[in-house]
Amino acid sequence: MMEKLLNLPNIEVGKGVTFRPKNDSYEMTIRFRMQNMFGLTFNRNMNLTSTDAQVKRLRLRFNGYIISPKIVYSIQLGFSSYDTEVIPNGNMNLIRDAIVYYVPSPKWNIGFGQTKIKANRARVNSSSALQFVDRSIVNSEFGGDRDFGFFGEYNYGDFDSFALSAKGSITLGEGRNFNSSEVDGLAYTGRLELYPMGRFHANGELLEGDVYGEKSVKMMLAGAYTFNNNAVRTQGMKGAILDGMHTNIGSYYFDFILKYRGFAFVADYMGRHTPGTSQPIIDGNGEFVYTGCGLNVQTSYLFDGKWEVALRNSTMFPTAEAQPYVNYSRFNQSTLGVTRYIIGHSLKVQLDMSYNHRSEVPAGLDYDRWMLRFQIELGL
């Protein structure tokens, strides 16, 4: 009986269901998560303009190793309409991650397949680990995305002393599930993370808010750059296809994180430019490359490990060349969020309210001002 009990699957909320045979020849952890969201948007006169009620995310993950713990794999599938929308070339978006890593030691690893580009913090963070219902407008426009190619990572240091991580990739450049490109050119990404006071506990650099409750001040400073050679989409790895055109796109990212005893502060600065030209890139269908930058700042405090209050301010600054196409000179969104953590980020209830303001909007052009959202996150 004891032998049977020892070989039963290991089940833990937030960490999935793990299977491992007696000879340890492989390991597989199965996890699922869902986000059920309800939202309302209002115009400047507080008239309801839209109601949003949906299973926003429904994901299934498989992680583990095969033959040896040094050969690691990660698979993630998405099933909601938000996840599976058709990309511009007609391919489906069901596959989110499908990558195999060689991990000879905790210090470094290399991978081949499809996964997130290690560019900006806000995008690398899982959507399950956010302290608001969704990521900021700055990340939505300028943040990186998943892509297919080769990935590498080197880590130095631990929790009690100076540490750093260097990450890089060479990928197709057209984003997830694009599969093939008729235009020559790849995307090259490099990222450097510095931890002056040691690493965060429990992978805190990948979790918004100080859920762990750092006993000493922890800090991360990071910078990254992506050069997408001959990009065919308006956001490089995302966005619409530029009809009959391609251009070089450079994206830059700077991140700062500070956490201490339930308090957390995060700042993200990122932007996009088109190296070699100052002219706006616009095709015959009106699709254009948004050049400019954005700043996102958010802070929070977690009370008794259960209730968290968070504030976020996000501002977009398009270049003068892009302003006629985005129809504003500045776009600001301020958000107040309240989260009730039941089992960390694995089971939580979230409510947030946002106010949008755009400067120098053309006469007669209206937009939604207020947004109220409620969401339940549940993951095994």
Secondary structure in CASP SS format (residue, H / E / C, confidence):
PFRMAT SS
TARGET T0000
AUTHOR 0000-0000-0000
METHOD secondary structure of the structure
MODEL  1
M C 1.00
M H 1.00
E H 1.00
K H 1.00
L H 1.00
L H 1.00
N C 1.00
L C 1.00
P C 1.00
N E 1.00
I E 1.00
E E 1.00
V C 1.00
G C 1.00
K C 1.00
G E 1.00
V E 1.00
T E 1.00
F E 1.00
R C 1.00
P C 1.00
K C 1.00
N C 1.00
D C 1.00
S C 1.00
Y E 1.00
E E 1.00
M E 1.00
T E 1.00
I E 1.00
R E 1.00
F E 1.00
R E 1.00
M E 1.00
Q E 1.00
N E 1.00
M E 1.00
F E 1.00
G E 1.00
L E 1.00
T E 1.00
F E 1.00
N C 1.00
R C 1.00
N C 1.00
M C 1.00
N C 1.00
L E 1.00
T E 1.00
S E 1.00
T E 1.00
D E 1.00
A E 1.00
Q E 1.00
V E 1.00
K E 1.00
R E 1.00
L E 1.00
R E 1.00
L E 1.00
R E 1.00
F E 1.00
N E 1.00
G E 1.00
Y E 1.00
I E 1.00
I C 1.00
S C 1.00
P C 1.00
K C 1.00
I E 1.00
V E 1.00
Y E 1.00
S E 1.00
I E 1.00
Q E 1.00
L E 1.00
G E 1.00
F C 1.00
S C 1.00
S H 1.00
Y H 1.00
D H 1.00
T H 1.00
E C 1.00
V C 1.00
I C 1.00
P C 1.00
N C 1.00
G C 1.00
N C 1.00
M C 1.00
N C 1.00
L C 1.00
I E 1.00
R E 1.00
D E 1.00
A E 1.00
I E 1.00
V E 1.00
Y E 1.00
Y E 1.00
V E 1.00
P E 1.00
S E 1.00
P C 1.00
K C 1.00
W E 1.00
N E 1.00
I E 1.00
G E 1.00
F E 1.00
G E 1.00
Q E 1.00
T E 1.00
K E 1.00
I C 1.00
K C 1.00
A C 1.00
N C 1.00
R H 1.00
A H 1.00
R H 1.00
V H 1.00
N C 1.00
S C 1.00
S H 1.00
S H 1.00
A H 1.00
L C 1.00
Q C 1.00
F C 1.00
V C 1.00
D C 1.00
R C 1.00
S C 1.00
I H 1.00
V H 1.00
N H 1.00
S H 1.00
E H 1.00
F H 1.00
G C 1.00
G C 1.00
D C 1.00
R E 1.00
D E 1.00
F E 1.00
G E 1.00
F E 1.00
F E 1.00
G E 1.00
E E 1.00
Y E 1.00
N E 1.00
Y E 1.00
G C 1.00
D C 1.00
F C 1.00
D C 1.00
S C 1.00
F C 1.00
A E 1.00
L E 1.00
S E 1.00
A E 1.00
K E 1.00
G E 1.00
S E 1.00
I E 1.00
T E 1.00
L C 1.00
G C 1.00
E C 1.00
G C 1.00
R C 1.00
N C 1.00
F C 1.00
N C 1.00
S C 1.00
S C 1.00
E C 1.00
V C 1.00
D C 1.00
G C 1.00
L C 1.00
A E 1.00
Y E 1.00
T E 1.00
G E 1.00
R E 1.00
L E 1.00
E E 1.00
L E 1.00
Y E 1.00
P C 1.00
M C 1.00
G C 1.00
R C 1.00
F C 1.00
H H 1.00
A H 1.00
N H 1.00
G H 1.00
E H 1.00
L H 1.00
L C 1.00
E C 1.00
G C 1.00
D C 1.00
V C 1.00
Y C 1.00
G C 1.00
E C 1.00
K C 1.00
S C 1.00
V C 1.00
K E 1.00
M E 1.00
M E 1.00
L E 1.00
A E 1.00
G E 1.00
A E 1.00
Y E 1.00
T E 1.00
F E 1.00
N E 1.00
N E 1.00
N E 1.00
A E 1.00
V C 1.00
R E 1.00
T C 1.00
Q C 1.00
G C 1.00
M C 1.00
K C 1.00
G C 1.00
A C 1.00
I E 1.00
L C 1.00
D C 1.00
G C 1.00
M C 1.00
H C 1.00
T E 1.00
N E 1.00
I E 1.00
G E 1.00
S E 1.00
Y E 1.00
Y E 1.00
F E 1.00
D E 1.00
F E 1.00
I E 1.00
L E 1.00
K E 1.00
Y E 1.00
R C 1.00
G C 1.00
F E 1.00
A E 1.00
F E 1.00
V E 1.00
A E 1.00
D E 1.00
Y E 1.00
M E 1.00
G E 1.00
R E 1.00
H E 1.00
T C 1.00
P C 1.00
G C 1.00
T C 1.00
S C 1.00
Q C 1.00
P C 1.00
I C 1.00
I E 1.00
D C 1.00
G C 1.00
N C 1.00
G C 1.00
E C 1.00
F E 1.00
V C 1.00
Y C 1.00
T C 1.00
G E 1.00
C E 1.00
G E 1.00
L E 1.00
N E 1.00
V E 1.00
Q E 1.00
T E 1.00
S E 1.00
Y E 1.00
L E 1.00
F E 1.00
D C 1.00
G C 1.00
K C 1.00
W E 1.00
E E 1.00
V E 1.00
A E 1.00
L E 1.00
R E 1.00
N E 1.00
S E 1.00
T E 1.00
M E 1.00
F E 1.00
P E 1.00
T C 1.00
A C 1.00
E C 1.00
A C 1.00
Q H 1.00
P H 1.00
Y H 1.00
V H 1.00
N C 1.00
Y C 1.00
S C 1.00
R E 1.00
F E 1.00
N E 1.00
Q E 1.00
S E 1.00
T E 1.00
L E 1.00
G E 1.00
V E 1.00
T E 1.00
R E 1.00
Y E 1.00
I E 1.00
I E 1.00
G H 1.00
H H 1.00
S H 1.00
L E 1.00
K E 1.00
V E 1.00
Q E 1.00
L E 1.00
D E 1.00
M E 1.00
S E 1.00
Y E 1.00
N E 1.00
H E 1.00
R E 1.00
S E 1.00
E C 1.00
V C 1.00
P C 1.00
A C 1.00
G C 1.00
L C 1.00
D C 1.00
Y C 1.00
D C 1.00
R C 1.00
W E 1.00
M E 1.00
L E 1.00
R E 1.00
F E 1.00
Q E 1.00
I E 1.00
E E 1.00
L E 1.00
G E 1.00
L C 1.00
END
